[in-house]
Amino acid sequence: MKIEALVSRAKAAQAAGDPWHFHLLFPGCKLNNSKDHVFVLELAGETLESRSAEPQTAAGEELVQLQFGKKILRPPAAPTANPAVAAMLQEIGELGAGNLRAWHHHVLLPGCAFNPHPGTWTVLFEGKTVREAVFDEEPREELARLETVYYGKN
């Protein structure tokens, strides 16, 4: 499926108030058994994919702001108090923030098909190490810290 069609479906779900979220899966990523970059859109009762040779980060940047609001790309001023997220950010600093071939992360919502901890918010980080941070509530500030770095807005 073309990425434009997935973006359109996500926008329609948002406008209708229906649940949705997306994933950018890199080749070699824990959640991707393909050699392609895979953009996954999870809708209520339906999962759609778009495959490509390159990561579809422009669509991701557009949809992360649609899903969480534009402030998601503005990090909080205070440092994180979460040790797992602090370790992720430290490793990102070591690997290079813009080096998306060396690291990436996943935000796994409570109902996400990939979430190993159903009912929670899970941030899965893949770099030199694989790390998880699990939250009972939406970790908006922690997501802003990671998304800002991921989309180069820091």
C-alpha positions in Angstrom: 0.0 0.0 0.0 1.3 3.5 -0.7 2.4 5.6 2.2 0.0 8.4 1.1 -2.9 6.1 1.5 -1.8 5.1 5.1 -1.4 8.8 6.0 -4.9 9.5 4.7 -6.4 6.6 6.7 -4.7 7.8 9.9 -6.1 11.3 9.3 -9.5 9.9 8.7 -9.3 7.8 11.9 -8.2 10.8 13.9 -11.1 12.9 12.5 -13.6 10.2 13.4 -12.1 9.8 16.9 -11.2 6.2 16.2 -8.1 4.7 17.8 -5.0 4.4 15.6 -1.2 4.5 15.8 1.8 3.8 13.6 5.3 2.3 13.6 8.4 2.9 11.5 10.1 -0.5 11.4 13.7 -0.6 10.2 15.4 -3.7 8.6 16.9 -5.8 11.3 14.6 -4.3 13.9 13.2 -6.5 16.6 9.7 -6.0 15.3 10.5 -6.4 11.6 11.4 -9.7 9.9 11.6 -8.0 6.5 14.6 -6.5 4.7 12.4 -3.5 3.9 11.6 -0.4 5.9 8.0 -1.0 6.9 5.5 1.7 7.9 2.7 0.0 9.9 -0.6 1.7 10.6 -2.7 0.0 13.3 -6.4 0.9 13.1 -9.3 -0.6 15.1 -9.5 -4.1 13.7 -7.1 -3.5 10.8 -3.3 -3.3 10.2 -1.9 -1.8 7.1 1.7 -1.7 5.8 3.8 0.3 3.3 7.2 -1.0 2.4 10.1 1.0 1.0 13.9 1.0 0.6 14.2 4.0 2.8 12.6 5.0 6.1 9.4 6.9 5.7 10.3 9.4 8.4 8.4 12.4 6.8 5.1 10.5 7.1 6.1 9.6 10.7 6.9 13.2 11.6 3.5 14.3 10.3 1.6 11.6 12.0 3.3 11.8 15.4 2.2 15.4 15.6 -1.3 14.5 14.5 -1.5 11.8 17.2 0.2 13.6 20.1 0.0 17.3 19.1 2.7 19.6 17.8 4.3 20.0 21.3 5.5 16.4 21.0 8.4 17.8 19.0 9.4 20.2 21.8 11.3 18.5 24.7 10.6 19.4 28.3 13.2 21.7 29.9 13.8 19.5 32.9 15.9 16.4 32.5 14.1 13.0 32.8 13.7 11.4 36.1 13.1 8.0 34.5 16.4 5.9 34.6 15.4 3.8 31.5 14.7 6.9 29.3 17.9 8.6 30.7 19.9 5.5 29.6 18.2 5.6 26.1 19.1 9.3 25.7 22.7 8.7 26.9 23.1 6.0 24.3 21.6 8.2 21.6 24.2 10.8 22.5 26.9 8.2 22.1 25.6 6.9 18.8 24.7 10.3 17.3 21.2 11.7 17.4 20.9 11.8 13.6 22.3 8.3 13.0 19.0 6.5 12.6 20.7 3.5 11.2 22.3 3.0 14.6 19.3 3.5 16.8 15.5 3.9 16.8 12.7 3.5 19.2 9.1 2.3 19.3 6.1 3.7 21.2 3.9 0.8 22.0 0.4 1.9 23.1 -1.6 -0.1 25.5 -3.6 -1.9 22.8 -0.7 -2.2 20.3 -0.2 -5.6 18.7 3.6 -5.4 19.3 3.3 -4.5 23.0 4.8 -7.2 25.2 3.1 -5.5 28.2 -0.6 -5.1 27.2 -2.4 -2.4 29.0 0.7 -0.3 29.5 2.6 2.2 27.4 6.0 0.7 26.5 8.9 2.5 24.9 11.2 0.1 23.2 14.7 1.4 22.3 17.0 -0.4 19.9 20.6 0.7 19.6 23.8 -0.9 20.9 21.4 -2.3 23.5 17.7 -3.0 23.6 16.0 -1.2 26.4 12.4 -0.8 27.6 10.6 1.7 29.7 7.1 0.7 30.8 4.5 3.2 32.0 0.9 2.9 33.4 0.0 6.3 32.0 0.9 8.0 28.7 4.4 9.3 29.2 4.0 12.5 27.2 7.2 14.2 28.4 9.3 11.1 27.8 7.9 10.7 24.4 8.6 14.3 23.6 12.2 13.8 24.7 12.7 10.9 22.3 10.6 12.1 19.4 12.3 15.5 19.4 15.7 13.7 19.0 14.4 11.2 16.5 12.9 13.8 14.2 15.9 16.1 14.5 14.1 18.9 16.3 16.5 19.2 19.3 
